[in-house]
Amino acid sequence: MPRIAQEFADIPFASLVPGSVHRTTYPLTPDLVADYDRLVGAPAGRRTVVPPWLYCTFLPIYRAMGGRMEQGSVHARQQVSQHGEARVGDVLDVAVTVTEATLRKGRPTVVLDTVYAREDDVVCCVTSTILWGYASR
């Protein structure tokens, strides 16, 4: 059974290194696709192509980085760009790059670029801007 977010330790803002790249894989199992379809209210059925909402998750980020955002983090923005199709059953390679980890107007701001690829072909890119631990300060 895969680890859930609550099973990961918080990553302190001070430990984030701009330019660092963290890697994992993302198995697109039929059960995972069905679970996400159910969560977004998509009609039940058998899919062959993975819908875009499977890339709007933090779990691959947590797995790649070995931890999660500090409690009190605020997800401020997300941009998703899909470049190809992934199929149910594919195992995607995930690279999470810490693009920015700085104080913007006194706020601990982190930008993560997450790239999902299959055999070096980019399927999807997600850029997330997070106020890291902001609400708990």
MDAnalysis code that builds the backbone (N, CA, C; Angstrom):
import MDAnalysis as mda
import numpy as np

u = mda.Universe.empty(411, n_residues=137, atom_resindex=np.repeat(np.arange(137), 3), trajectory=True)
u.add_TopologyAttr("name", ["N", "CA", "C"] * 137)
u.add_TopologyAttr("resid", np.arange(1, 138))
u.add_TopologyAttr("resname", ["MET", "PRO", "ARG", "ILE", "ALA", "GLN", "GLU", "PHE", "ALA", "ASP", "ILE", "PRO", "PHE", "ALA", "SER", "LEU", "VAL", "PRO", "GLY", "SER", "VAL", "HIS", "ARG", "THR", "THR", "TYR", "PRO", "LEU", "THR", "PRO", "ASP", "LEU", "VAL", "ALA", "ASP", "TYR", "ASP", "ARG", "LEU", "VAL", "GLY", "ALA", "PRO", "ALA", "GLY", "ARG", "ARG", "THR", "VAL", "VAL", "PRO", "PRO", "TRP", "LEU", "TYR", "CYS", "THR", "PHE", "LEU", "PRO", "ILE", "TYR", "ARG", "ALA", "MET", "GLY", "GLY", "ARG", "MET", "GLU", "GLN", "GLY", "SER", "VAL", "HIS", "ALA", "ARG", "GLN", "GLN", "VAL", "SER", "GLN", "HIS", "GLY", "GLU", "ALA", "ARG", "VAL", "GLY", "ASP", "VAL", "LEU", "ASP", "VAL", "ALA", "VAL", "THR", "VAL", "THR", "GLU", "ALA", "THR", "LEU", "ARG", "LYS", "GLY", "ARG", "PRO", "THR", "VAL", "VAL", "LEU", "ASP", "THR", "VAL", "TYR", "ALA", "ARG", "GLU", "ASP", "ASP", "VAL", "VAL", "CYS", "CYS", "VAL", "THR", "SER", "THR", "ILE", "LEU", "TRP", "GLY", "TYR", "ALA", "SER", "ARG"])
u.atoms.positions = np.array([
    [0.847, -1.183, 0.000],
    [0.000, 0.000, 0.000],
    [0.886, 1.237, 0.000],
    [0.587, 2.247, -0.841],
    [1.415, 3.445, -0.889],
    [1.248, 4.292, 0.354],
    [2.295, 5.028, 0.678],
    [2.222, 5.927, 1.828],
    [1.314, 7.095, 1.516],
    [0.577, 7.533, 2.522],
    [-0.293, 8.698, 2.359],
    [0.395, 9.920, 2.956],
    [-0.122, 11.089, 2.653],
    [0.534, 12.343, 3.042],
    [0.829, 12.425, 4.534],
    [-0.079, 11.939, 5.366],
    [0.113, 12.025, 6.813],
    [1.304, 11.206, 7.295],
    [1.792, 10.286, 6.478],
    [2.914, 9.438, 6.874],
    [4.272, 10.050, 6.535],
    [4.282, 11.249, 5.957],
    [5.519, 11.923, 5.611],
    [5.825, 13.002, 6.635],
    [7.111, 13.198, 6.929],
    [7.530, 14.273, 7.825],
    [7.557, 15.589, 7.056],
    [7.376, 16.702, 7.772],
    [7.445, 18.021, 7.157],
    [8.874, 18.325, 6.714],
    [9.003, 18.995, 5.579],
    [10.298, 19.474, 5.096],
    [10.423, 20.937, 5.519],
    [11.428, 21.268, 6.328],
    [11.589, 22.663, 6.753],
    [11.967, 23.557, 5.567],
    [11.440, 24.768, 5.546],
    [11.722, 25.731, 4.487],
    [13.228, 25.924, 4.316],
    [13.950, 26.019, 5.418],
    [15.391, 26.292, 5.379],
    [16.183, 25.188, 4.675],
    [15.601, 23.997, 4.544],
    [16.337, 22.894, 3.917],
    [16.130, 22.802, 2.407],
    [15.267, 23.652, 1.853],
    [14.996, 23.616, 0.415],
    [16.104, 24.333, -0.347],
    [16.663, 23.634, -1.323],
    [17.790, 24.165, -2.089],
    [17.354, 24.427, -3.529],
    [17.317, 25.702, -3.939],
    [16.964, 25.988, -5.333],
    [17.900, 25.245, -6.290],
    [17.306, 24.660, -7.310],
    [18.063, 23.889, -8.293],
    [18.142, 22.406, -7.980],
    [17.774, 22.020, -6.756],
    [17.827, 20.595, -6.421],
    [16.706, 19.849, -7.144],
    [17.019, 18.635, -7.579],
    [16.070, 17.802, -8.314],
    [15.850, 16.523, -7.526],
    [14.595, 16.156, -7.369],
    [14.202, 14.968, -6.615],
    [13.403, 14.072, -7.548],
    [13.631, 12.762, -7.471],
    [13.015, 11.855, -8.444],
    [12.240, 10.715, -7.787],
    [11.228, 10.269, -8.498],
    [10.451, 9.095, -8.103],
    [9.744, 8.575, -9.355],
    [8.882, 7.610, -9.156],
    [8.030, 7.131, -10.245],
    [6.577, 7.278, -9.817],
    [5.686, 7.255, -10.799],
    [4.260, 7.439, -10.553],
    [3.513, 6.374, -11.350],
    [3.169, 5.247, -10.690],
    [2.433, 4.192, -11.389],
    [0.961, 4.583, -11.560],
    [0.513, 4.599, -12.785],
    [-0.869, 4.990, -13.104],
    [-1.739, 3.732, -13.171],
    [-2.007, 3.191, -12.007],
    [-2.758, 1.938, -11.919],
    [-4.242, 2.167, -12.195],
    [-4.946, 1.141, -12.633],
    [-6.394, 1.284, -12.837],
    [-7.112, 1.743, -11.569],
    [-6.696, 1.239, -10.399],
    [-7.335, 1.652, -9.143],
    [-7.106, 3.136, -8.857],
    [-5.898, 3.620, -9.101],
    [-5.598, 5.033, -8.883],
    [-6.469, 5.906, -9.786],
    [-6.553, 5.552, -11.055],
    [-7.366, 6.321, -12.002],
    [-8.835, 6.305, -11.570],
    [-9.341, 5.155, -11.180],
    [-10.737, 5.051, -10.738],
    [-10.984, 5.895, -9.483],
    [-10.027, 5.884, -8.546],
    [-10.166, 6.693, -7.329],
    [-10.241, 8.180, -7.653],
    [-9.359, 8.660, -8.523],
    [-9.385, 10.075, -8.893],
    [-10.643, 10.428, -9.665],
    [-11.077, 9.556, -10.556],
    [-12.338, 9.802, -11.273],
    [-13.489, 9.963, -10.286],
    [-13.521, 9.101, -9.281],
    [-14.574, 9.169, -8.269],
    [-14.482, 10.492, -7.489],
    [-13.282, 10.897, -7.139],
    [-13.096, 12.137, -6.373],
    [-13.559, 13.379, -7.130],
    [-13.383, 13.393, -8.438],
    [-13.782, 14.576, -9.208],
    [-15.176, 14.446, -9.802],
    [-15.837, 13.318, -9.539],
    [-17.195, 13.129, -10.027],
    [-17.284, 12.742, -11.492],
    [-16.205, 12.197, -12.037],
    [-16.232, 11.749, -13.436],
    [-17.026, 10.446, -13.520],
    [-17.663, 10.204, -14.639],
    [-18.434, 8.969, -14.782],
    [-17.543, 7.738, -14.634],
    [-18.069, 6.759, -13.947],
    [-17.325, 5.508, -13.774],
    [-17.239, 4.793, -15.111],
    [-16.164, 4.117, -15.312],
    [-15.993, 3.379, -16.557],
    [-14.539, 3.020, -16.748],
    [-14.302, 2.264, -17.738],
    [-12.939, 1.822, -18.011],
    [-12.260, 2.814, -18.954],
    [-11.147, 3.352, -18.528],
    [-10.382, 4.310, -19.320],
    [-9.129, 3.643, -19.865],
    [-8.637, 4.189, -20.954],
    [-7.315, 3.778, -21.438],
    [-6.332, 4.936, -21.319],
    [-6.827, 6.173, -21.498],
    [-5.990, 7.366, -21.387],
    [-6.237, 8.013, -20.028],
    [-5.155, 8.439, -19.387],
    [-5.228, 9.044, -18.058],
    [-5.739, 10.481, -18.175],
    [-6.735, 10.862, -17.352],
    [-7.248, 12.241, -17.383],
    [-6.264, 13.208, -16.722],
    [-6.350, 14.490, -17.055],
    [-5.375, 15.457, -16.555],
    [-5.374, 15.651, -15.042],
    [-6.474, 15.345, -14.360],
    [-6.499, 15.601, -12.918],
    [-5.573, 14.662, -12.144],
    [-5.054, 13.632, -12.758],
    [-4.103, 12.776, -12.045],
    [-2.754, 13.455, -11.823],
    [-2.512, 14.572, -12.496],
    [-1.251, 15.302, -12.315],
    [-1.378, 16.390, -11.261],
    [-2.580, 16.649, -10.778],
    [-2.828, 17.704, -9.787],
    [-2.846, 17.103, -8.390],
    [-1.768, 16.460, -8.026],
    [-1.664, 15.795, -6.738],
    [-0.282, 16.057, -6.157],
    [-0.197, 16.084, -4.841],
    [1.091, 16.290, -4.188],
    [1.803, 14.988, -3.868],
    [1.138, 13.859, -3.950],
    [1.762, 12.606, -3.537],
    [3.070, 12.309, -4.279],
    [3.146, 12.463, -5.611],
    [4.455, 12.239, -6.250],
    [5.535, 13.205, -5.752],
    [5.129, 14.435, -5.425],
    [6.092, 15.399, -4.881],
    [6.597, 14.915, -3.528],
    [5.681, 14.496, -2.663],
    [6.070, 14.003, -1.340],
    [7.006, 12.799, -1.460],
    [6.675, 11.894, -2.357],
    [7.523, 10.709, -2.548],
    [8.903, 11.099, -3.054],
    [8.953, 11.988, -4.047],
    [10.237, 12.388, -4.623],
    [11.105, 13.119, -3.599],
    [10.486, 13.998, -2.812],
    [11.245, 14.818, -1.872],
    [11.439, 14.147, -0.515],
    [10.755, 13.037, -0.297],
    [10.901, 12.318, 0.962],
    [10.242, 13.019, 2.135],
    [9.294, 13.876, 1.869],
    [8.579, 14.599, 2.921],
    [7.511, 15.464, 2.294],
    [6.817, 16.200, 3.144],
    [5.724, 17.041, 2.658],
    [5.974, 18.495, 3.055],
    [5.119, 19.373, 2.530],
    [5.202, 20.787, 2.896],
    [4.966, 20.936, 4.391],
    [5.579, 21.942, 4.969],
    [5.331, 22.210, 6.383],
    [3.849, 22.452, 6.613],
    [3.364, 22.035, 7.777],
    [1.978, 22.322, 8.148],
    [1.766, 23.824, 8.080],
    [0.603, 24.228, 7.608],
    [0.294, 25.644, 7.462],
    [0.692, 26.204, 6.108],
    [1.154, 25.333, 5.209],
    [1.497, 25.799, 3.862],
    [0.228, 26.146, 3.105],
    [0.335, 27.149, 2.246],
    [-0.797, 27.601, 1.444],
    [-0.428, 27.396, -0.024],
    [-1.223, 26.610, -0.703],
    [-1.012, 26.363, -2.125],
    [-1.572, 27.573, -2.868],
    [-0.701, 28.440, -3.351],
    [-1.131, 29.720, -3.903],
    [-1.471, 29.667, -5.388],
    [-0.778, 28.804, -6.125],
    [-0.984, 28.802, -7.579],
    [-0.485, 27.495, -8.165],
    [-1.136, 27.076, -9.245],
    [-0.699, 25.871, -9.948],
    [-0.970, 26.054, -11.434],
    [0.016, 25.711, -12.228],
    [-0.134, 25.766, -13.685],
    [0.206, 24.380, -14.236],
    [-0.717, 23.851, -15.018],
    [-0.542, 22.508, -15.586],
    [-0.490, 22.618, -17.090],
    [0.506, 21.990, -17.713],
    [0.546, 21.930, -19.163],
    [0.803, 20.507, -19.592],
    [-0.177, 19.993, -20.304],
    [-0.108, 18.615, -20.768],
    [0.503, 18.595, -22.164],
    [1.471, 17.696, -22.369],
    [2.206, 17.632, -23.630],
    [1.979, 16.332, -24.388],
    [1.299, 15.403, -23.781],
    [1.060, 14.112, -24.422],
    [0.106, 13.298, -23.582],
    [-0.115, 12.092, -24.015],
    [-1.029, 11.202, -23.295],
    [-0.249, 10.146, -22.524],
    [-0.769, 9.845, -21.356],
    [-0.289, 8.686, -20.605],
    [-1.437, 7.691, -20.579],
    [-1.105, 6.442, -20.530],
    [-2.109, 5.389, -20.539],
    [-2.190, 4.736, -19.166],
    [-3.383, 4.274, -18.853],
    [-3.569, 3.521, -17.617],
    [-2.602, 2.336, -17.677],
    [-1.851, 2.158, -16.607],
    [-0.845, 1.097, -16.548],
    [0.574, 1.600, -16.757],
    [0.724, 2.801, -17.319],
    [2.065, 3.383, -17.479],
    [2.671, 3.667, -16.115],
    [3.982, 3.665, -16.059],
    [4.718, 4.118, -14.886],
    [5.547, 5.311, -15.357],
    [5.185, 6.484, -14.864],
    [5.864, 7.701, -15.289],
    [7.050, 8.006, -14.381],
    [8.097, 8.564, -14.974],
    [9.215, 9.087, -14.199],
    [8.849, 10.507, -13.793],
    [9.120, 10.836, -12.537],
    [8.776, 12.156, -12.005],
    [10.057, 12.840, -11.537],
    [10.243, 14.090, -11.978],
    [11.359, 14.913, -11.511],
    [10.767, 16.191, -10.924],
    [11.059, 16.430, -9.654],
    [10.591, 17.637, -8.965],
    [11.806, 18.535, -8.743],
    [11.757, 19.720, -9.321],
    [12.854, 20.684, -9.174],
    [12.389, 21.832, -8.285],
    [13.193, 22.136, -7.280],
    [12.937, 23.311, -6.447],
    [13.473, 24.494, -7.250],
    [12.561, 25.207, -7.907],
    [12.944, 26.326, -8.765],
    [13.257, 27.567, -7.936],
    [12.505, 27.735, -6.877],
    [12.690, 28.918, -6.033],
    [12.352, 28.554, -4.595],
    [13.131, 29.073, -3.667],
    [12.841, 28.975, -2.233],
    [13.404, 30.249, -1.621],
    [12.537, 31.237, -1.483],
    [12.982, 32.557, -1.056],
    [11.880, 33.252, -0.268],
    [12.226, 34.340, 0.360],
    [11.219, 35.167, 1.016],
    [10.776, 36.232, 0.030],
    [9.487, 36.258, -0.272],
    [8.892, 37.300, -1.118],
    [7.979, 38.119, -0.226],
    [8.286, 39.370, -0.059],
    [7.493, 40.237, 0.821],
    [7.337, 39.618, 2.207],
    [8.410, 38.987, 2.686],
    [8.406, 38.366, 4.000],
    [7.734, 37.008, 4.069],
    [7.264, 36.507, 2.935],
    [6.579, 35.212, 2.904],
    [7.511, 34.138, 2.350],
    [7.612, 32.993, 3.031],
    [8.453, 31.899, 2.541],
    [7.802, 31.267, 1.301],
    [8.318, 31.602, 0.140],
    [7.708, 31.185, -1.118],
    [8.564, 30.128, -1.798],
    [7.897, 29.049, -2.206],
    [8.577, 27.945, -2.884],
    [7.873, 27.693, -4.208],
    [8.669, 27.553, -5.265],
    [8.141, 27.175, -6.569],
    [8.739, 25.814, -6.915],
    [7.849, 24.865, -7.200],
    [8.255, 23.512, -7.576],
    [7.811, 23.241, -9.009],
    [8.728, 22.778, -9.829],
    [8.398, 22.332, -11.171],
    [8.414, 20.810, -11.170],
    [7.297, 20.214, -11.511],
    [7.180, 18.763, -11.535],
    [6.967, 18.325, -12.973],
    [7.850, 17.450, -13.441],
    [7.779, 16.948, -14.813],
    [7.480, 15.456, -14.764],
    [6.433, 15.065, -15.476],
    [6.043, 13.659, -15.614],
    [6.457, 13.212, -17.013],
    [7.221, 12.130, -17.098],
    [7.709, 11.670, -18.402],
    [7.605, 10.149, -18.511],
    [7.481, 9.720, -19.745],
    [7.497, 8.288, -20.063],
    [8.601, 8.105, -21.096],
    [9.613, 7.321, -20.723],
    [10.744, 7.061, -21.615],
    [11.279, 8.347, -22.237],
    [11.541, 9.339, -21.412],
    [12.097, 10.636, -21.797],
    [11.156, 11.523, -22.605],
    [9.934, 11.089, -22.853],
    [8.941, 11.949, -23.501],
    [8.104, 12.612, -22.413],
    [8.145, 13.927, -22.356],
    [7.398, 14.667, -21.336],
    [5.912, 14.555, -21.629],
    [5.173, 14.139, -20.615],
    [3.721, 13.990, -20.720],
    [3.027, 15.211, -20.128],
    [3.546, 15.704, -18.992],
    [2.896, 16.816, -18.307],
    [3.921, 17.558, -17.453],
    [3.738, 18.877, -17.361],
    [4.550, 19.722, -16.483],
    [3.602, 20.491, -15.562],
    [3.957, 20.537, -14.292],
    [3.145, 21.254, -13.309],
    [4.065, 22.188, -12.527],
    [3.688, 23.457, -12.467],
    [4.418, 24.420, -11.652],
    [3.513, 24.823, -10.497],
    [3.995, 24.607, -9.283],
    [3.229, 24.921, -8.073],
    [3.952, 25.999, -7.277],
    [3.205, 27.016, -6.864],
    [3.740, 28.060, -5.992],
    [3.092, 27.884, -4.631],
    [3.937, 27.766, -3.613],
    [3.456, 27.427, -2.273],
    [4.043, 28.411, -1.263],
    [3.192, 28.954, -0.400],
    [3.673, 29.742, 0.737],
    [3.964, 28.725, 1.834],
    [5.215, 28.383, 1.977],
    [5.663, 27.251, 2.780],
    [5.524, 27.525, 4.268],
    [4.631, 26.801, 4.928],
    [4.425, 26.942, 6.360],
    [3.879, 28.293, 6.775],
    [3.360, 29.050, 5.850],
    [2.978, 30.446, 6.055],
    [1.895, 30.630, 7.119],
    [0.848, 29.836, 7.073],
    [-0.282, 30.028, 7.981],
    [0.037, 29.626, 9.420],
    [1.122, 28.906, 9.625],
    [1.450, 28.482, 10.982],
    [2.508, 29.386, 11.614],
    [2.918, 30.433, 10.922],
    [3.965, 31.332, 11.473],
    [3.346, 32.419, 12.322],
])
